[in-house]
């Protein structure tokens, strides 16, 4: 109503919110119906059912690790670098302790998404720059992650200060972010690599990748802020490419 976002987008968000409520209520009804069949110890049965449906960090981590291993998604990537790709996912999603009913529904859908072989194919394509960089990295994995973390801290600061994409502050982040994905050979010609990086970064994401990010934003408010930072970064990349 305030005009900050398009009406169609606002309606999509409202529809999704209501669908999540429907899923949550359906889940609760299912629990209660099953409990009713165990009249002798209904309360204990409800407690056990709820506990099995709220997945703890250990089970979330086990599910992702098993799926990645089975799919051979990280084949060819050294052990040192394996955790780097999923650093923020592990930090904001896997290690989330408290999960609401709404987030449980989102996690269930995310599991279905990760089980789709096409999603992993989309993810590998989406993270092509990472896979390209790790075979000739300029830093060790721990240093790379630390620099990536620093970039997102700076992006968060830029959002809080309402910096525009063309501001010197954001443009400095853009340059650092681009070179973080350059391997040892590509780092020699910074302008040439930036064009390569920018053109790839602007490729439209698949519907599965977009849905993955939406579900992660539902699961974690911190991931939502992380996504907003990525949006600002992309805007900064587009501005720099247009003005080179």
N, C-alpha and C positions, 0 to 999 in steps of 0.2 A: 504493500500500500504506500510505503514511503518512496517507492521508485528506485531503491538501492539495487534491486535485482529485477530481472524480467519476470513478468507475471507467470509465464509458463514454467519457469524454473521454480518459483515459489510454490506453484501448484504441485509440481513433481515432488518437492520436499514434503509437502503436507500429505500427499498420497502415500509416500514412503513411510512417514511417521505413523499414519493410520494403519497401514499394512503391518508394520512392526507391532503395533498394539494388538491387532487381530491375531498375529502369530503367537504373541505372548499369552493372550487369553486362551487360545486353542491349546497351547502347551499346558497351561494351568488346569483346564477342563480335563485334558487327558490324564493328568496326574490324579485329579480328584475321582474320576471314574474308575481308574485302576485301584485306587485306595478303597473305594466303596465295595469292591469285590473281596476285600480282606477285612471284613467287619470286626474280626477279633482283635486286630492290631492296626487299625487304619492310620493312626497318627504316626506310628513307627514306620509304616509303609510309605507315607507321604514324605517323611524325613529322608528315608533312603533314596526315594526316587529323585527328590530335589538335589541331593548330593551327587547323584550319578549324572545329572544333567548340567550341573555347574562344573565346568572343566577347570581344574587347577593349573597353575603354570607348568608343573612337571608333565602333566598329560598333554598340554598344548605343545610343549617343547618336543615331547616324544613323537607326537603326530607329525609335526613338521619335519623332524629329522628323518623319520621313517619314509616319509613321502619323497623327500629330496634324494635319499639314498636309493630308493627303489626306482625312481625316475632317471637316475644317473645325470641329474640336472647339472651337477658341479663336477662331472668327470673332466679331468684335465686341469682342474684348479688345485693348487697346492693346499695342504692343510692349513698353512699360515694364513691364506687369504679367504678360506671358506666362510668364516664368520663375518667377514667384512661386508659382504653383499647384504646380509640380513641384519646388520648392526642395529638400525633404527627399528626394524620390525621386532627384533628380539627385545629391545629396550622398552618399546611402548606397547607392544601387543602380547608377546609371549610372557613377559614378566609382570603383567598387570595382575595384581592380587585380587581385588574386589571386582566382581562382574555382576552387573544388574541383569534383570530379566530381559531387557531390551538388548543388552550386549550379548547375552547367551544366544538369543535368536540370530544376531549378526555373526557370532562365531560359528554356529551351525551352518549358516549359508556359506561362510568363508571356507569351511572344511569341504563342502560340496564343490566349491569353485576350484580349490587346490587339487581336488581329485580329478579334475578335467585335464586330460593330457594337453589339450589345446591351450589352456591357460598357461601351463609351464612353457610351452613353445612361444606364446606371446611375451611372457616375462623374459625369456632369454633374449628375444629380439629387442625388447624395451631396454634391457641392460647391456646391449651390445658394446657400448663404450667401456663398461667395466671389464667385460670379458676380453676386450681388445687390449686394455691397459695391463692386466695382471701378468701377462706373459713376458712383458719387459717393463716392469714397474720402476718408477724413479725413487720410490720410498719403500720402506718395509710396511707390512700391513698395519701394524700398530700406529705408525706415524701417519699413514694415509687416513685411517679412521679418525685420529685426533684432529687432522686438518679438516676433514669433512664435518666433524662435530663443530669446529670453530666457525665454519661457513654458515651453518644453520643457527648458531648463536647470533652471528652478525645479521642474518636475515630476520631473526626474531626481533632484534633491536631496530632494524629498518622498518618493520611493520609497526612497532610500538611508536616510533617517531614519525610514522606516516611518510616515509621517504618515497619519492616517485622513482619509477624504473630508470629514468635518465639522470638521477642524482649521482654525484661523484661517489657517494657512499655505496650505493647499490652497484654502480659500474665497477668499482674496485672488487666487490664480491664476485661479480660476473667473471672477471678476468681470472681470479684465483680459482673459482669453481671449474672453469674450462680447463685450465692447465693441470688440475688435479687428475683429469682423465687422460692426459697425454702420456704416452709411454716414452721411454728414453730417446727414441728416434724422433718422434713427433714433436717433442719439446724444443727442438732446434729452431723450427720456423713457427713462431707463436701465432702470427696472423693467419697463416695457411691452416694451422690446426684449429684455430677458433672458427673459421668458416665451416670446416668439416664438423666440428662439435655443434655449432649453432644450427646448421641445416638438419643434423640428425635429431637434435633436441626438439625441433619444431615439428617432427613427424607426428601425426595424430595418433593418439593411443587407442588401442582396441577397446571395445565395449567391456571385455573381461577385465582388462587392467583398470579401467575407470571404476568398475564395480568393486574391484579389490580395494582400491583407495577409499571408496565411499564406506565400505564395511570397516576398514581399519579406522576411519575417522569416527565411526559410531562406537567402536570398541575403546578408543582412547582419545580424549580431548587433546592430549599432547601431540598425537599423530595428526590431528586436525590442524594444529598450529604449524606443524612440520609441512603439511601439504600447502598451507597458505604461503609459507616461505618459498616453497618450490614454484608456486604460481608467480610470485614476485620475481624470482630468479629468471623464469622463462620470459617474463615481460622485459626484463633487463637485457636478456640475450637478444630478443627480437629488436629492441631499440638499437643496440650496438651494431648488429648486423646491417640494419638499414642505414646507419650513418658511417659505415666504414668506407 
